[in-house]
Amino acid sequence: MLRQVIHRGLQSIFYKLGLFVSRHPVFFLTVPAVLTIIFGFSLLNRFQPDTDLESLVAPSHSLAKIERSLASSLFSLDQSKSQLYSDLHTPGRYGRVILLSKPGGNILHQADVILQIHRAVLEMKVNYKGYNYTFSHLCVLRNQDKKCVLDDIISVLEDLRQAALSNKTTARVQVSYPNTKLKDGRSSFIGHQLGGVMEVPNSKDQRVKSARAIQITYYLQTYGSVTQDLIGEKWESEFCKLMHKMQLDHQDLQLYSLASFSLWKDFHKTSLLARGKILVSLMLILLTATLSSSMKDCLRSKPFLGLLGVLTICISSVTAAGIFFITDGKYNSTLLGIPFFAMGHGTKGVFELLSGWRRTRENLPFKDRVADAYSDVMVSYTMTSSLYFIAFGMGASPFTNIEAVKVFCQNMCVSILLNYFYIFSFFGSCLVFAGQLEQNRYHSIFCCKIPSAEYLDRKPVWFQTMMNDGHHHTSHHETNPYQHHFIQHFLREHYNEWITNIYVKPFVVILYLIYASFSFMGCLQINDGANIINLLASESPSVSYALIQQKYFSNYSPVIGFYIYEPLEYWNGTVQEDLRTLIQGFNTVSWIEQYYQYLRVGNITAANKSDFISILQNSFLKKPEFQHFKNDIIFSKAGDENNIIASRLYLVARTSENTQREAVQLLEKLRPLSLIQSIKFIVFNPTFVFMDHYGLSVTMPVLISGFGILLVLILTFFLVIHPLGNFWLILSVTSIELGVLGLMTLWNVDMDCISILCLIYTLNFAIDHCAPLLYTFVLATEHTRTQCIKNSLQEHGTAISQNVTSFLIGLVPLLFVPSNLTFTLFKCLLLAGSCTLLHCFVILPVFLTFFPPSKKHHKKKKRAKRKEREEIECIEIQENPDHVTAV
């Protein structure tokens, strides 16, 4: 009883709203247009892209960021950039190049050419306000001699060139891998500087026979000043241009360059590449909406309403974008999905209002017909819009740990609100004017008066076809001329009978079992998408660089900084054993190991604190080959006593080509040890900021949104039209969501911020299309479930097919955008639309004929009413037998 009162109350409210809009159409047409003009200008004036990629796609709150702050407070990360090697997430400004030899070649034989390119980089000048800056003015300086920090592979190449000039063979200059001995006596890790290595067979010291690639990085100083940053940016830009020029000069080498701005530039490049394709997508949606709203009947056809409906969503999206930029929002490429998301929901309301208009009685005044359409459609559309707002509102909550997802969800909330307002105001006004034209018998395209049937009969066939108002097709069996709409006619005459055929149902059940099996199989193989390459333009320098880097330099993980942040008894045998246990299995760059070896080789005993520190400071760190370890130890002095209060070493693990996933596993392995070991340490690499609990961070929004929608549907079980409607809706949405999740995993889509946003949208898209169908079914009073589902499809099938078809056709241009981001968007939205269409037209029409709600009580009621009516007729006949004779 309560739900009926609520439902009727809402219908009454929207009936009055429809009447109000139909009486003031000019006002409701003008206000949205003025808002769009105002906010559209702000969109043009305040547009600003977001250049901080880390703040967008890295988890906002993570332990890795705390560890970075602690590590930076102990040892300057700017000075450690060359040691803390990271694939693509190197902090600060830098220029990096990979030099690749021809297949079968040895890059070490081209040392002279590489050093020429290196000198060109060092001599490259950047002009800023009349001053010329070279790399030596901008580079990171070493503490010991204030010279520029350069990769150790440069020293190896110089040794090889000197050997070639002095007529020595390169075999005399022994290059080991991954650790090699330099000319100054230092042992250096070159695992990330030399790639595609083939070792000499049976070589004990892992001597290099040949190598395919060399990677060189030029690190720039970061002072935090705007001027320094501008100069650094100009230097990076000139560096990339120089590498392009060098590629033309040295055809025997392949050069791949990367700079700190490359990732952001290639992330933003997707928006530039997609602009034309989005316009094509809009044209396709306009065309589809216009054609699907047309009929042969020139009076009742509504092609312009379909077109105006799509334009309504467009201007509401422009208004939402203007509001976003007025509130100091910054654009990023993930927001490309908003037009498609908004269009998918908005056009559903448009087509439902058109279907609602077709269901109204033609003999009513057009204002009453508009009010009836609002009363019929807006209750359901309000509910689905509310669920959209709840889902994306939960995604915009503080629980969301990725800024790009949060910004997107905030924008979607504004877009949904404006969509709703623009549909009942702007599009409602368009519906009023179209209804007035229809009532006055004006042509739906040419807006001229339709001639009478007698006049048309005297005209040529082409004129009759253009001016046909459907009076020839209307028969006494078809009292509703709108049933001639081609989609509605197809559903009524062909599809409904076919899908409810008893011989078709077993095949549908088998199809669903196959669908569920593949979905379940995909859900077991979900991968997190921490790889930032998934968000970049596919044909970009960053992606090319990353692929080559992954192919030739993935033998070792990023260099992990191992920071011991409390005083430790390094001279104690137990502590030494604990350290060895911790770093077992890693390739280490460590002052501790070098010092222990130095003591063993010199047969020196340092069993107590004073001896250990005294030899370390006065002997070990004084030697040229060990001086660089001064940067890895922090001493403190209390009176005459020296203490080691903190130190660091570097760990590198052997990995396969899937370096990022293995780096995450290393982090998950090492971090718990820091809590249970007596040695207090932290581990850090710049890559960890992007990977730390990324899987949990990226899946949290969809879990929260799904939980929010589920909670709302459960709480409204007895406040909506029918409890079983909510129950079926929950099952349908769960089936569609798991289907999209599983199938997109099988289609090699990882769980990144784009796919998560698509999953949130899938929840709502499924509700948007399944809810009207299900609620109409559970409220139907026909004799059988089969007849109920036929009526439901006939009532809502046209709007569902129009909307999903327009949505899927609008996605096609995304295929031609050369970007991983848009390709992920295309895959996920294609699956969302296809799975929803499959459930609405295939799975639900069959399964609803098997399961509750039962229609027997409706059948009994109808029988009782019919029996009572027959009894009354018999009484009337007995009382007036002359009437029967007259008939």
N, C-alpha and C positions, 0 to 999 in steps of 0.2 A: 504493500500500500504506500509506504513512504517513498519508494523509488518511483512509483507512478506519479505521485504528487510532485516530486522534484523534476521528473522528466516533463510533465505537462507545464509546470511553472517555467522551466527553461524555454520550452517551445513558445509559450505565451510571450516571454520577454523578447525572443528573437522575432516573433511575428510583429510585435510593436516596433522593434528596431527596423525591420524591413519596411513597414509602413512609413516610418519617419524618414528613412533614406529615400523612398520613392516619392515623398512629398517635397523633399529639398535636394534634388539630385545635383543642382548646380553648386550648392555649397559643398557637398561631399566630393564633387569632382575638382573643385578649385583648391580646397585646403591641402590635400596631398600634393597637388602639382606645385603649389607655392613652397611647401616644405622641401620638395625635391630640388627646386631651383636654388633655394637658400643654402641647403647643405651640399648641393652639387658644386657650388662655387668654393665652399670651404674645402672640398675634396681636392680641387685643383690647386688651391693656394697653400694647403698645409701638408701635402703629400711628402712623406719622408721615410726612406727605407731604414730598417733596423740592421746595423752593421755588426752587432755583437752576436756571433753565431753560438758562442759558448752559453750565453745567458738564455738563448732560445731553445737549444736542443739538448743541453746537458741537464741532468737532474739538479733542480734548484737547491735542494737541501740534501747534502750527501756527506758522508764521513771523509771522502776523498778531499773535499774542499777544506775541511778542518785540518786534515793531515797536510795539505799544501801550505796552509798558514803556519802550522807548527814547523814544518821543514824550512819554510822561508825565513822564519825567525831565527833559526839556527845557522843556516847556510844560505847565502843569497842565490835564489833560483836563476837570476839573470846571469850570474857567473857560472852556474851549473848547467846551462842549456846544452853545451857541447857534450857533457857526460850523460845527462838524462835524455838520451835519444828517444824520440817519439816519432811514430810514422807520419801522421798528418796533423797532430795536435801540439806541435812545438809552440811554446808561449813566446810572446814578443814578436819582433820583426826579424825576418831572415830571408835568404834566397837559397834555393836548393836545386841542384841539377843532377840528373842521372845521365851518364855517358855510356852508351851501349854500342859494342862492336858488332860487326856483321856476323851472321851465323857461321860458326866454325872458327871465328877469329879469337885473338887473345888481346884483351884491352891493355894488358901490361906492356905489350910491344909498342903501344902508341903513347907512351909516357910523354914524349916530346910535344905531341899535338895537344894533349890534355893540359900540360903545363903552359902552353901558349894561351889556351882558353882561360886558364886560371889567372895568368898575368893580365889578360884583357879585362877580367873582372876587377882585379885590384886597381887597375889604372882608369877604370871607368869613372867619369866625372858627372856630378849632378849639380846643376846651377840653382841656387836659391838666393834671391835678393842680391844678385851680383857676386856671390861667393861660390866657388867651386868646391864641392865635397867629394872625397874619394872614400873607398872602403876603410882606409886607415883612420879617417876622421870619425867614422860611425861605428866601428867594430867593437865587440866585447874584448876587453884587455885582460891578459893574464896578470895575476897578482905579483908573481915573482919577478917578471922582467918588463911588464907593461907593454908587451907586444900583442898583436891581434891573435885571438884564438882561431886556429885553423885546424882542420881535420888532419889526423896523423897520416892519412893516405897520401897527402901532399909530400911529406918527408920520404915516404916509400917511393913515390914516383921520381923524386929528385935523385934518390940513390940509384934508381934504375937508369935514369938518363945519364948520370955521371959514369955509370958502368959502361953504357953504350958508347959514350964519347971517348973513354979510355980503352976501347976495343976489348972490353971484357964481355963475357957472355952473361946473359941475365941469370943463368943458373948460379953464377958466383954470388949474386945478391939474393940471399935466401929470404923469401917471403912466406911466412907461416900463416895459417888460418885456423881459428879466428884471432888468436893472439900472436903478435909478431914482435920481434926485437928491433928497435929503432937504432939509428947510428949513435945517438947520445946515451944508449944503454937502457933506455926505458922499455918496459914491456907495455904494448898498446893493444887494446881490443879493436879490431877492424871488421868485426862481423857485419856491421851495418854500412860499411864503406866499400866493401868489395863483395860483389855478387856473382852468381853463376859460376862458382868456384869448382874446379876439378883438382883434386889433390894427387900428388905423386904416389903411386901404389906402394904400399908397405913402408910408408915414410913415418918414422917415429915422431918427428916434430911437426907433422901435418903440413909439409911444404906444399906450396901452391904450384901446380903444373900450368894451369891457365885459368883465366877468368873472363866472363862476358861483360860485366858492368862495373862501373865505379860511381859512387854517390858522394857528392861534395856539398857541404852546407856552409854558408857564410852567415854568421850570427851578427846581428846589429845590437848596439847598446840601446837600452830603454831607460831613459831618465824620467819619463812621466810628463815631459813638457810637450805642449802642442806643436811648437816649432820643430823639435826633434822628431816627433811623430810624422809631421809633414815631409821632412827631409827623408826620413826612412821610407815613407811610402813612395816618394819619387825615385829613390834608389832602387826599390823593388821593381817598380815599373820599368825603369831603364835596364835592370838586370834581365827581365823577361824578354825585352826587345833585343838585347845583346845576344841572348841564347838563340833567339829565332834567326838572327843574322849569322851567328856562328854555324847554325845548322845548314845554312845555304853555302857557307864557305867550306864546310867539311862534310862532304857527302858520304865519306867512309864511316862516319859515326852517326848515331841517332841520339839527339839531345832532347831530354824531357825536363822542363823547368817547373818550379813551384815556388810561390812566395806566400807570406802570411795572409795576404788579402785574397789569394786565389780561391780558397774555399768559399769565402763570403761572396766573391764575385760570381763564381759558378753556381752558387745557391740562388743568387738573385737573377742569374741569367735565365733561369726557368721562366720567370715572369715575363721577361722580354720576348722569349721564344713563343710563349703561349698566347700573347695578346691577339694576334691574328686568328689563331685557331679558336679562341673563345668567341670571337665575333662570328666565325663560321658556325660554331655550335649554336649561337643564338639564332642565326638565320635558319638553321635546320629545325630548331624547336618552334620558331614562328611558323615555318611552313607546315610542319606536322600538326601543330595546334589548329592552324587555319583549315587545313584539309579535313582533319578529323571532326571539326565542328560544322562541316558543310553537309548539305542535303540537296537532293534534286528539287525539293520544294523551295522555290525562291522566296516564299513568305516566311517559312519557319527555319530556314537555314541560318546559321549564326557564324559565318566565317570570321567576321570582324570581331565578334566577342572572343573567339579563341585567340586571335592576334592581340587584342587589347588585354586579355588575361595575362599573356606572357609579358607584355609591356608593363603591366601593373607590377609584376614581380621584379622587373628590371629597375623601375624607378624606386621601388621600395628598397632594393639593394643599394642603389646609389645614395639614398638618404641614410641608410645604415652606415655606409662607408664614410659619409660626411660627418656623422656623429662620432664615429671612431677617431677620425683625425682631429676633430675639434677638441676631443678629450686627450690630446697629446699621444695618440696611438701611433705606432710605427709599423710600416708595412713589411711583411716577410712573405716568402713564396708559399708557405703552407696555407695562406689565406686564399689561394687560388681555388680551393674547394668550396668556398662559401657560395659563389654564384650557382654552382650545381646543386648544393645542398638546399639552398633557398628555393631554387626553381622546382626541385622534386617535391617539396612540401606545398609551395604556393600554387602551382598548377593543379595539384590535387583538389584544392579548394575551388579553383576556377571551374574545373570540369564537373565537380559535384554540384555546384550552383547551376551550371547549365543543365545537368541531368534533373535537378530539382525543378527547374523551370519547365522542362518537358513533361514532368509528371503532374503539373498543375492543370486545372480545367481551363480550356480555351474560352469558355463563355464568361469567365470572370473578368473584371476590369484589370488592366495591367498592373496597377498598384497593389491590388490584392494578390495577384499572382506572384509578384516579387516578395510580398510578405509571407506567402505560403512557402516559397522556395527557401527563404531564410529560416522559417520555422522547421522545415524538413531537414535542412543540411547543416545549419550553423551549430546545432547542439553537438553533433559528432565532430565537426571541424574544430570547435572550441576545445573539446576534450583532447583531441590529438595534438593540437597546438600547445595545450597546457603540458602534455607529456613531453613534447619537444623541449619546452622551456625548462621543465624539471630536469630532463636528462642532460642538456647542455649547461644548465645552471649548476648541477652537481660537478660537471667537468670543469667549470670555472671556479670551483671552490678551493680553499686553501689545501685540501687534500691532494690536489693535482700538483705533481712535483716537476712538471716540465712546462716551461713558460710558453712555448709555442702552442701547446695544447690548451693552456689556460686562456691565452689571447684569442685563439680561434673560438673557443666555447663562449667567451664573453661576446664576441662579434655575432655569433649565431643566435644568442639570446636576443640581442637587439634586432637582428634580422627577422626572427620569428615574430616578435611583437609588431614590427612594422608591416610584415607580410599580412598578418591578421587584420591590422587596422586598414591597410590599403585595399584588401579584398572586399571587406564589407562596406568600405566608403567609396573608393575610386571605381573598383570593378562593379560594385553594386549600382553606382550611378550609371555606368555604361549599360548594365542590364536593364535599368529603368528606361533609358532612351531606346534601346533595342525593342523592349516590350511595347513601348508606345508606337514605334514604327510598325510592328507586327499587328497591333490592334487596329491601326488605321490603314492596314493593308498596303504597306509600302514595300517595295522590293528590297531584300536584305543586302544587296550589293550596290545597285544603282540608285537606291533611295527614291524611286519614282513610283507612282500609283500603279498597282497591278490591274490590268484591264479585266473586264468581265469575261466569263466563259464564252458567251456568244461572240464577242469581239475576237477572242483568241482563235475560235474555230475558223474564222475567215482569213487568218494569217498563215504565212509559211511555217514549215515544221521547225526550222531553226529558231524562229521567233517564239513559237509555242513552247519549245524546250527551255529557252531563256526565261520566259515569263510564267512558267508552269507553277501554280501554287498548290499542286497535289490533289486537286478536287477530282481528277480522273482516277486516282488510285484509291480513293477512300471508298470503302464499302460498308454495308451494314454490319459486317463481322468485325471491322476495325474502326472503332469509334475514335481512336487516338491517332491522329495523322503523324505524330512524332515517332510512331513505331516503324516508320519507313527509313529512319536513320540507318545507314548501312551496317554499323557495328551492332546496333540493337537488333536489327533484322537477322543478322548472321547468328547472334547468340540465341535468339528466340526460335528460329526455324531450323537451325542445324546443330550448333554446338551443344546446347543444353540437352538435347535428346541423345547426342553421341556420348557425352561424358557420363551421363547417368545410366547408360546401357549396362545391363548386367554382365555382358561379355567383356566390357572394357575395364570393369572394376578390378579384376585379378591382375591385369597388367599394370594398373596404377599402383596397386599395393606392392608389386615386385619392383616397380620404379622407385617407390619411396624407400624400400629396403636397401636398394643399391645406393640411393642418395645418402641415407643415414650411415651406411657402411663406409663410404668414402669420406664423409664428414668426420666420423669418429676416427678414422685412420689419420686424417689430416690434423685433428686436434691433439693427437699423441706426438706430433712432430713439430710443434710450434717452436720457432726460433726468435730470439729477441734481435731487433734491428739496430744494434748500437753502432753499426758501420755508417758513418756519415755520408758515404758515397751514395747511399740510397736516396739522398735528398738533393743530389746535384744533377746538373744537366749532363746527359750521358756522353755527348761529344764535346767534352770540355778538357782543358789541360789538366785539371785536378784528377779527373777520372782516369785519363791516360797515364798520368804519373803514378796513381795509386795501383793500377793494374800491373805496370812494369815493376813497381816496388814490391808488390806482393809476389810476383813471379821470381824475382832474383834476390830479394833481400828479406825473405820470410823465414830463413833458417833459424833466426834468433828473435826472441821476444824483445819488446822495448826494454831499455835499460831501467831497472827498478832501483830506485834509491832506498837503501836500507839505513835508517837513521836511528842510532842509539842515543837517546836523549837524556839518559841519567848516568852519573858516574858508575864505572864498572871496573872490577878488578881484573884487568886484562892479563896480568901476570899469573893469575890463579889457574891451575891446570883444569879444574872443573869448569870454570868459565870458558876456557879455550875449547873444551870438549863440547859444551853447549853451543858455542858459536859454530863449530864445525858441523854439528847436527843440523842447525838451522839452515846453513847455506849449502848443505850436501845436495848434489845434483845440479847445482847452478855453476855457470861459468862466472867467476868473480873478478872484479877489478877492485882490489882491496889492499889498503895499507897494512892491515893486520897480517894477512898471509905473507905479504912481501917482507914485513918486519920479522915474523917468525922464521922465515927462510933465511933472512939475513943473519939472525942469531945462530941458526943451525950451521950455516956455512962457515961462519967465523968462530964457531965453537965458543960462543959467548953465553954466559949464564946471567939471566935476569929474573931471578925467582922472587924478588921483592919489589915493592912499589918504587922505591927511590932509584934502584938500578934500572928498572924497566923504563922509567920516564927519562932518566938521565941519558941513557944510551940512545933512546928514541930522539931526544932533542939535540944532543950534542954530536951524535955520530950518524945515525940513519938519515935524518932529514937534512943533513948538511951535504950529502952526496948528490951530485947533479941528477942522477937517474931517479932519485927518490924525492927531490925537492917539491914536486907537484903535489905530494901527499900532505903538505902543510895545509892545503885548503880543506882537507878532510878531517882535521882534528881541531877541537877547541880546547885550549889550555886555560887554566885559571891558577892564580898564585895566591896562596894564603900564607903570608910571612915568607919563610924560606922554602916552603913546600909547594911543589907544582902538582896539579891534578888535571886529569882528562875528564871534562864534564860532559862532553858529547863528541861523537864521531860519526862518520858515515862510510859506507862502502857500497859498491854497485853490483847488482846481481843480474845475470842474463841467462834465460832458459832456452834450451833447444826447442824449436817449434816447427810446425808444418806450415802450409800456406794459410791456414785459418788462424793467423796470428792473434787477432783480436779476441776471439773466443778463448784461446788458450791463455791470453793475458788476464782475462777475467777469472779464469780458473786459478791462476797463480795468486791473484789478489785474494780470492776466497780461501785459498789454502794458507797463505801467510798471515792474513789479518787475525784469525782466531788464535794463532800461536802467540801473538803479541800479548794476549790476555792471560795465557796460562804459563808462559815461560818466565823464568826469573829475570831474564834480560828484557828490559823495557825498550821497545823499538816501534817504529812506524815504517811503513813502506809507501813509496809514492813514485808516480810517474804522471806527467801531464795527461796521458791517455785515460788514466783512472777517473778523472773528473767527468769524462763523457760516458764511462762504462759502469761506474759504481752503482749497483742495484738498478741498472737501467731497465731490466725486465720487469721488476716490481713497479718502478716509477711509471713506465709506459702503459702497463696494464691496469693500474689503479683507477684511472678515469672511467674506463668502460665498466669495471666492476662496480664502482660507486654509482654510475648512471643506471646500470642494469638493476642494481639493488633498489635504487630510488623508484624506478618505474614499477618494479615488482611490488614494492611496499604500497605504492599508491593504488595499484590494481587490486591488491588484497584488501586494503582498508575500504575500498569503495565497492566491495562485493555486493553489499546490500543497499547501496545508494545509487547504483546505476540501473540500466534498463533491466538486466537479468544477470544473476550470479553466474549461470553457465556461460554467458557471453564472455565474462572476464576470464573464466577458467579456460575456455577454448582459445581466447586471445593470448593468454600466458603460454599455453602449449605451442601455439603457432609461432609466436615471436621467438621462443626458445629454439624451436626447430630451424627457423630461418637464420637466427644468429649463429648457432653452432654449424649450420651448413656453410655459411659464408666464411666463418673462421677456419673450418677444416679445408674447404676447397681452395681458399686463398693461400693456405700453407702448402698445399700440393702444387699450387701454381707459383711456387718460389717467392712468395711475398712474406717478408719478415715483419715482426711486430715492432714497427717504428711509429713515430707520432702520426704519420699520415694514415696508416692502416688502422690505428686505434680510433682516430676521429671517424673513419668510415664505419667502424664497428658500432660506435655510439649512434651514428646516423642510421645504420641498418635497423637498430632497435626501433627507432621512431618511424622509419619508412615502412617497416612491416606492420606496425600498429596502424599507421595512416591508411593502409589499403585493406587490411584484414578486419579491422574493427567494424566499419559499416556493413560489410558482408555478413559477419558473424552475428551482429546484433539484429539485423533484419531477419536472419534465419531463426534465431531463438524466439523472436516475437511473432513469427508467422503463424497463422491459424489454419493452414491448409490441412488436408486429410493425411498426407504422407510427408515424410522427410524429403523425399525426392522432389515433390512439388514445391516444397518450401525452398530448397536450394535453387531450383529453377527460377523461382520468383526473385530470390536474392541476387542471382547472377543477372537477371534481366534488369533489375533495378539499379545495381551498382557496377555491373560488369563493364558497361560502356565507359564510365568515368575512370575505372581502374585501368582498362586497356589503353585509353587515350593518354593517361598520365604516364604510365610505365613505358609506353612506346615512345612518347616524346622525350622522356628522360634518357632512355637507352640510345636513341638516335642522336641526342645532344652530346653523348659521350664519345662518339666516333672520332671527331677531330682531335681528341686527346691522344689518340694512337700515333698521330703524326708530329707530336711535339717531342723532339729528341731529349727527353729528360727522364731520369729514373723516378722522380717525384710524381710527375703526371702519369707515368705508366703504372705506378702503384695505385694512384687515384682511379685510373681507368679500370684496372683489374677488380679492385674492391667494389666500386660502384656498379660495375657490370654484374658481378656476382650478387650484389644486394638486389638489384632490379630483377635479375633472372630468377633468383630463388623466391622472391616475393610473388612474381608472376606465376611461377610453378605452383606455389601453395594456393593462390587465389583461384586459379582456373583448373587445376588438376587434382591436387591432393585434398584440399578441403571439400570440394564438391562431392568427392567419393567417400571420404572418411566420415563426413557428417551424415551420410545416409546409413552408417553402421551404428553410430554411437548416440548417446543422449545429446540434446533433450528429445524426449518422446513426444509425438504429436497425437497420441491416442485420446487424451482428455479433450483436445480440440475437436476430435472426430465425434466423441460422445456428445459434446455440447451441440455440435451442428446437427446430429441426428435427432436430439431432443427438440431442437428448435424447428427442424423440418417436420417432425411428427405433430408438434403443436400447431404449426401452420396448416398442415393437411386437415387436422381435426376442425379447425376454424372454417376452412373452405367447405368441408362437408356440411357443417351446420348451416352455412350461408346458402348452400345449394338446396338443402332440404327446405329451408324457409322460403326460397324463391325459385321453384322449378321452372317458371316461365322464362327466367333469365338464361337457363341452360338451353332451352329451346331456341331462344333468340340467337344465342351464340352459334 
